[in-house]
Amino acid sequence: MAIDTIFAPAAPKGGASLKAITLRGWRALRAWFVLRQTRRSLLDLTDEQLLDIGISRGEARREVSKSFYWDVNA
């Protein structure tokens, strides 16, 4: 997969069109969904798998319980 297929091209300078605004919102929503699913998948890992990635069961639970509002600028 090429890098240009991973990242969207930069928006043109000037006023944002409705299409651009909608696309940006869709991408933000999709990014939030992927982040949430990734966090929730931590709960399915065994203690040994968590140890392999260097986190404890408690840390995994704390990560899953985080609000997505904390990740807006991440």
Buried (B, 14 or more C-beta within 10 A) or exposed (E): EEEEEEEEEEEEEEEEEEEEEEBEEEEEEEEBEEBBEEBEEBEEBEEEEBEEEEBEBEEBEEBBEEEEEEEEEE
